[in-house]
Amino acid sequence: MGAAEQSVTIFEGRKIVVSVPKGWKFAQAADSRTGVQTLEWLDPAGDVQLDVSFLPDSKGRLMTREGLEAEMKRAMAFYLEDAVEREMKFTVLETADGVCEYTSFTDRRLVGKKIPEGERAISTTGIRSWKGVSLYFTLLSNSRDTEAFRQALEIVRSGVNEIRTAGTAGASAAPPIRLTLPWAPWVLTVPGEGAKVVERKIKPDGNSGYFLLTNDGTGLNVSFFIEPARKCQSSRECRDMVQKAGFPALGKVEKVTPSEIGEVSVVECFVPEARGVPVNQHHLFAEFVVRGYWVDMHVSKVLYTPQDRERIERLVKAISFQAKEISN
């Protein structure tokens, strides 16, 4: 391919290296709602776009052709509503470390018409899986008989490979992450092991702000909204307010459950799927009111398991607030 390579962390500390053909554009981003890592390739002419997302498959349910085809029939059925094709016809793509199949859908609304700029008539979608990982891909094009289309399929087949890394046992404990605002009388500390601050926004008045942390090792995304406690005056009051407002940014949620972790009031909910892909994402909102400030902590985890609850509970209990030192 004459390709460059990019290293990407997908989830739970797992890293991959991907090929980017010469002249192609490449971008990566984590979905702000689900945390799912998505990669995008665009060929030099702008005719072909490849989107790839990664999800854990710890139980190996997609490691067989039968499992793969069953999942594709479930997750991709909506394409048939506007497609020329009336059923899915699967094509096997041979890979070195797992299984891969795809199918194509032709948008019947665009057949025989001039394709509007920015739109593409054919969606080729599929799944590639290897041990512990499922790669969902969508390849948008106006033809399946071009070099760019074949290059994109080759990226899926052989241009995405996991980097096997040695463990880091014995490493010294990471220092805690410290967050604060200019006018807040305290510093909020978060356990630093594996965590990093990826976004920090503080309003010009210095009295409110937003922090986003990710942890590739645990797969947890953690955010903190901090503002003066005017809307609610206690942890429970703030929790009840958050619950009553619903969760519009999350889409359809299930199993909304309020509870307490120690003295902290929390509310939890689940997002079963996003854009037709099962994510089983767990969300927990923990509310703190400390010395005149409200802290809304939001923890999310894709493909949540009961074991994750223990880790999240430990994290909430580990949050602490230390008074700032006053200098003369």
LUMDO-646448 format. One record per atom (N, C-alpha, C): x, y, z. Coordinates in steps of 0.1 Angstrom, whole numbers, plus 2048, in hexadecimal, padded with zeros to 3 digits. Example, Ala and Ser with C-alpha at 12.3 -4.5 7.8 and 13.67 -1.06 7.14 Angstrom:
<rs>
8847C784E87B7D384E8847DF84E8807EA8478897F584788180084F
</rs>
This chain:
<rs>
8087F480080080080080880D80081680C80381E81780581882081081581981B80D81F82681582483181082E83881583284580E82A85081282B85C80C82386780882D8727FD82A8797F88328847F68288907FA82C89C7F78248A87EB8298AF7E18208B37D58258B97D281C8C57CD8228D07C881A8DB7B98188DA7B480C8DA7A680A8D779E8098E47A18008ED79A7FF8FA7A37F69037A17F79107A77EF91A7B67EE9187BC7F89137CB7F99127D07F19057C77EC8FD7CB7E58F17CF7EF8E67D97EC8DF7DE7F58D57DF7EE8C87DC7F68BD7DD7F18B07E67FA8A77EB7F589C7F17FD8937E97FC8867E780787F7DF8078737E780D8677E380885B7EA80D84F7E28198497E98238457E382E83E7E98308307E382C8267E982D8187ED83B8157F783C80D7FD8498097F28528037F185E8087E78688037D98678097D785C8117CA85B8187C98648247BE8698287BC8708347B886683F7BC86984B7B98608577B68688637AB86486A7A786A8767A38608807A486388D79F85A8987988638A278E85D8A97868648B377F85A8BB77D85D8C87748558D176785B8D175C8538D074E8588D074C85F8DE74786B8DE7468728EA73B86C8F37328658ED72785F8F572A8518FA7308498F173383B8F47418388F874B8408F475983E8F675F8348EB75782F8E275B8268D876582D8CF7718268CD77C82C8C477882A8B67788358AE77583489F78083A89778483388C78E83788378883A87578D84486E78884786179384985779184384B79A84584079384B83479985482D79385A82179D85A81679A85480A7A38537FF7A68617F97B18637F27B58707ED7AA8777E57A386F7DD7988757D478B8787DC78A8737E877E8757F077386C7EC7768617E576B8587E076884D7E977184A7F276F83E7FB77284280976983F81276B84282076A83582877383283177382683977282A84876882684F76682885D76781B86576F81B86F77280F87777081288676880988D76780A89B76A7FD8A276F7FE8AF7737F28B676B7F08C37687E48C57617E08D17677D38D77677D28E476C7C58EA7637B98E67697AD8E57627A18E37687968EC7677998F976E79090376978290375C7808FF7577728FF75976B8F175F7728E876176C8DB7557688D374A7708D573E76C8CE73E76F8BF7487778BB74977A8AC7557748A675A7698AC7667638A776375789D75675689A75274C89074A75388574974D87974175386E73375387272E74987972074987E71D75588772675789172476289A72576F89372E77188A73077D88272478087A71E77687371377986A70677C87270577587D6F97788866FA78788B70578B88F7077998947047A38887097A087C7077A98716F97AA86D6F279F86E6E379F86B6DC7A78756E07A78816DA7AF88C6DE7BE88B6EB7C188A6EF7CF88B6EE7D687E6ED7D08736ED7D78666E07D585E6D67D08656C97CE85E6C27DB85A6C57E68606BF7F385D6C37F784F6CF7F384A6D37F783C6C97F28326C37E68346BA7E182A6AE7E98276AA7F283069E7FA82F69F8038226AB80881F6AC8118146B580B8096B87FE8096C27F88006BB7F17F46C27F17E96BD7E97DE6BD7DA7E26C77D67E96C87C87ED6BD7C57F76B77B97F66AC7B57FF6B17AB80A6BD7A78096C379E8136D27A08136D979C81E6E779D81F6EE7918196F879481170178A80B70F78C81071478281772078481F72C78081673778881774478481074E78381B75677881A76177582476D77D82077478382978178A82778B78383079477C82A79E7738317A777C8397A97798467B278184F7BB7778557C677C85B7D07738617CD76F86F7C47768767C37748847B47738897AB77088079D76F88479476D87878877387977E77286E77978086A77578185D77078E85876678B84D75B79284E75179184374B79F8417467A183573F7AE8327347AC82872B7B68277207B681E71E7C48197187C680D7167D38087077D78067047E48076F77E98056F77F57FB6EF7F57F16EE7FF7E86E28087EB6E48157EC6D981E7F06D081F7E46C481A7E46BB81A7D96B68297D56B78327DF6B38407DC6BD8477D26C98417D16D38477C96D68407BC6CF8357BA6D182D7AE6CD8357A16D58367976D283C78B6D184B78C6D68517976D68607996E586479B6E68717996F387779B6F58777AB7018727AF7038717BD70787F7C36FF8847CC7028917D27108917D971689C7D872489D7DE72389A7ED72C8927F272D88E80072588180371D87D7F97158707FB71B8657F37198597F771E84D7F07138427F071283C7E57078337E27088257E97148217EC7168137F171C8137FF71680C80871C80A8157207FB81672D7F98177327EC8197367EA82872F7E282F7307E183E7347D384273B7D284D73F7C48517467C585F74A7B98637517B787075D7AF86E7687B38747747AA8757777A888477979C88777C79989578879189778F7938A279A78B8A779978A8B67A27838BC7A07808CB79D78C8D379178D8D878E7988E278A7A58DB78A7A68CE7877B28C777D7B08BB7747B98BA76B7BA8AE76D7C78A776F7C789A7717D38927657D488975D7DF88B7527E18837567EC8787537E986B7587F386174C7F685774D80285274480784874C80D83D74B80983175380E82574981581C74982281B74082981274682C8057408297FA74582B7EC73A82C7E273D82F7D673482F7CB7368237C174181B7C47448107BC74C8067C574A7F97C27527EF7C875D7EA7BF75F7F17B47697ED7AA7737F87A87797FD7B37838077B178F8037BA79B8097B77A78067BE7A680B7CD79F8177CE79D81C7DC7958137E478A80D7DE7818047E67897F87EA7927F27E179A7E77E47A47EA7EF7AA7F67EE7B37FA7F97AD7FA8067A08008077998018137967F38197927EA8117907DC81679D7D681B7A87D98147B57D48187B97D98267B67E68287B87EC8367B17E38407A47E083E79C7D88477A37CA8497A77C483E7AC7B683E7B97B58457C37BE8417D07BC8467D77C984C7D07D484B7D67E084F7D37E585D7CC7DC8657C97DF8737CE7D387B7D97D68837DF7CB88A7E27CF8997DF7C58A27E17C88B07F07C88B37F47D18BC8027D18C18027C98CE80A7BF8CF80B7B78DB8167BE8E48127C28F081B7C98F881D7C19058297C290B82C7BC9188247C39238217BC92E81B7C39398247CD94081E7D49498267DE9508267DC95F8267CF9638267CC9718327D19778317D598483D7DA98B83F7E99898377F09818387FE97F83380598B83981198E83681899A82881E9998218209A48138259A481383499E80A83699680984499080484E99A80885A99A8038649A37F586899F7ED86D9A97DF8709A67DE87C99C7D387D9957D088898D7C98939957CD89F9947C88AA99C7C08B49937B48B69967AB8BF98E7A68CA9977A58D699279F8E199A79C8ED9907958F799679290398F79890F99779B91A9907A292599679B92A9A378D9299A478692E9B07819239B97839179B577F90C9BE78890B9CA7839099D678C9099E27938FC9E57918F29DB7978E59DD79D8E09D07A58D59D17AA8CE9C57A48C09C679E8BB9BB7988AE9BA7A38A59B57A48999BC7AE8909B77A88839B37AD87D9A87A88719A27B48679A17B285A9A47BD8519A27C38529947D08529937D78559867DB84897F7DA83D9847DF83097E7D882E9707DF8309657DA82E9587D18399527CE84395A7C584E9567CC85A9507C68619477CC86D9427C187793F7C48849407BA88E93E7BB89192F7B08909277B08929197A889F9157A18A491F79A8B191C7988B992979B8C692779A8CF9337948DC92F7898E09337828ED93077F8F493C78490093E78190994977B91694476F91A94976992694477193294977093D94177894994477794E95276B94C95876995196677194997077693D96C77E93597577592E98076892E97E75F92998875891C98475A91797875490B97375D90596875C8F79667648F195D7618E295A7688DD9517658CF94C7728C894A7738BB94F7808B394D77B8A59487838A093F78089393978D88A93B78B87F94179787594379386893C79D86293679C8549317A684B9377A383E9367AC83493C7AC8289327B782792A7B881C9217B880F9277BE80E9347BF80193A7B17FC93F7A980494479C80094A79080294079280A93678880D92D77E81793278181E93E77782794477A83593E76F83C93B76F84B93876985294477085C94976B86395576B87295276087995576088795375B88E96075E89A96275A8A296D7558B09687498B396B7438C19697448C797774A8D397874B8DA9857458E898473C8EC98D7368F998D7318FC99B72E90999D72990D9AB71C9059AD71A9019BA70E8F99BE7029029C06FC9079B56F190F9B56E49079B26E58FD9AA6D98F59A56D58EB9AF6DF8E69B76DC8DC9C16E68DE9CD6E38D99D96EB8DC9E56F18D09EB6ED8C49E76F38B89ED6F58AD9E26FC8A39E66FF8989DC6F28929D76E988F9E16DC8899DD6D38929D46D389F9D86CB8A89D16D08A99C26DD8A99C16E38AA9B36E189E9AB6E28929B26DF8859AB6D18859A66C78899AF6B98899AB6B689299F6BD89D99F6BC8A79946C18A19876CD89B9886D289597C6C988A9766C488297F6BB87797B6AE87C9756A888697B69C88C97669E8929696A98989666AC89E9596AD89494E6AE8879516B087D9476BE87D9426C18769376CE8759326CE8779226C988391E6C78869106D38839076DF88690C6EB8859046EF8769026E986D9096EC85F9086E38578FF6D885D8FA6CF8568F26C684D8FB6C28428F56BA8398FC6C18329086BC8339146C282D9206B98239266BF81A92E6B78109356BC80F9436B580894C6B98049596BE8109616B781B9626BB82796A6B98239796C48249806C581F98E6CC8299976C58309A06CC8389AA6D08309B66DB8349BC6E082D9C86EB8369CE6F28309D86FC8379DF70982F9DF7148369DE7218309E07288379EB7288319F772C838A03722844A05728850A0672085CA0971C8639FB72085D9F071E8639E371285E9DC7098669D86FD8629D17008609C26FC8559BC6FF8529AE6F284E9A76F284F99A6E88499926EF8429866EA8369826F082E9786E682B96D6EB8299616E28259566EA81E94B6E38189416EA8109376E58159296EE8159206EB8189126EE80A90B6E48039066E67F69006ED7F68F36EB8008EA6F18008DD6F280E8D86FB8108CF6FD81E8C86FE81B8B96F68228B26F68218A36F581289F6ED80A8A66EB7FC8A26F67F38A77007F88AD70B7EF8B27097ED8C170A7E18C67087DF8D47147E48DC7127ED8E671D7F28EE71B7EF8FD70F7EC90170C7E990F7147F391871280091671A80A91D71480D92A71C80D93571881094271B81F94571282694B71583494F71183595E71A83C96571883F97371B84E97571185597C71386397F71486398E71F86999372186A9A27218799A571A87D9AF71988C9B271F8909BF72889A9BF72F89F9CA72B8AE9CC7298B29D87288C09DB7328C39E673C8CB9E37478CE9EC74A8DD9ED7488E29F874C8F09FB7478FA9F073A8F99ED7339029E47348FF9D573A8F39D273B8EF9C47348E19C272E8E09B77288D49B37318CD9A87348C09AB73C8B89A27348AD99C7318AD98F72A8A298973489998273688D98874088398273887997A73D87796E73686D96574086396073D85696374684B95F73F84295574583F94A73F83794074882B93C74282093874A81493574380C92A74980A91E7438029147457F391773B7EC91373A7DD91573D7DA9247347E092C7357DF93B7327D193F73A7CD9497377C09507367C295F7307B996672E7BB97573C7BE97C7477B99777547BB97D7587CA97C7537D19727567DF9717507E797C7457E398173E7EA98C7477EC99874F7E299B7587E39A77627EE9A47687EE9987727F799576D80699576180799075A81599075781999E7538109A67508149B475C8189BC7678119B97748149BF7798229BB7768259AE77A8329A977283E9B076583C9B175D8469B87628489C676483D9CD76883E9DB7768459DC77E8449D278C8499D278D8589CF78285E9CB78286D9C87838749D578C87E9D578E8869E17908949DE78D89D9E878E8AB9E77988B09F17A28B79ED7AC8BC9F67AC8CC9F67AB8D2A027AB8E0A027B88E69FC7B68F19F57C28F89EF7CA8FF9FA7D78FF9F87DF906A027DE9159FF7DC91DA097DB92CA077E8932A0A7EE9389FF7FB93FA017F994DA05802952A0D802960A12809969A08
</rs>
